[in-house]
């Protein structure tokens, strides 16, 4: 089963556009990593000020290879250079115990 990592980031309202622009600017780097399965940036809608960065991998080892890669470091260098958009961050890691997907229609 897959390995999921969620980065729960507290983002002040005035920094939300900045955060989303930064993710859009580095889009695609994670896609090139072996074992990468899925990415989503989840925007809070109501009652929450945290964005969730959801990534799914084929294994913990694949995620660790991404986390220690130069592409990961380069992607996070922008925040270091211009200051973070988030005021706090918490990493949650999970092994997928069960999963279902909606079947995709065939053309």
PEGIUR-V21838 format. One record per pair of residues at least 6 apart in sequence whose ideal C-beta (glycine too) atoms are under 7 Angstrom apart, sorted by sequence separation. I is the first residue (numbers start at 1). J is the second residue. D is the distance in Angstrom with one decimal. If there is no record, write none. Layout:
# PEGIUR-V21838
I/J/D
I/J/D
This chain:
# PEGIUR-V21838
30/36/5.6
44/50/6.1
57/63/4.4
66/72/5.7
79/85/6.8
44/51/6.4
11/19/5.3
43/51/6.2
30/39/5.7
42/51/6.4
41/51/6.5
42/52/4.1
41/53/5.8
42/54/6.3
40/54/4.4
39/54/6.9
39/55/5.3
38/55/6.8
23/41/5.1
38/56/4.1
37/56/4.3
37/57/6.0
20/41/7.0
36/57/6.2
37/58/6.1
35/57/5.0
35/58/4.2
35/59/5.9
30/55/6.7
36/62/6.9
35/62/2.4
34/62/6.0
33/62/7.0
36/66/7.0
34/65/6.8
19/51/6.3
33/65/6.7
33/66/4.7
2/37/6.0
30/66/6.5
33/69/6.8
11/49/6.6
10/49/5.8
10/50/5.3
11/51/5.3
9/50/6.0
8/50/4.9
9/51/4.9
29/71/4.6
8/52/5.6
9/53/6.8
6/52/5.4
7/53/4.1
29/75/5.6
6/53/6.8
6/54/5.4
26/75/4.5
4/54/7.0
5/55/5.2
4/56/5.1
2/56/5.0
3/57/4.7
2/57/6.4
2/58/6.2
3/59/5.6
22/78/5.8
3/60/4.8
22/79/7.0
5/63/5.6
3/63/5.7
22/85/6.4
19/85/3.9
18/85/4.6
19/86/6.7
15/85/4.3
11/85/5.9
11/86/5.0
12/87/6.1
10/86/5.8
9/86/3.9
10/87/5.0
10/88/4.1
9/89/4.9
8/89/7.0
7/89/5.9
8/90/4.6
7/91/5.6
8/92/6.4
5/91/6.6
6/92/4.4
5/93/5.2
4/94/4.5
3/95/5.9
4/96/6.1
1/95/6.1
2/96/4.4
1/96/4.3
1/97/6.9
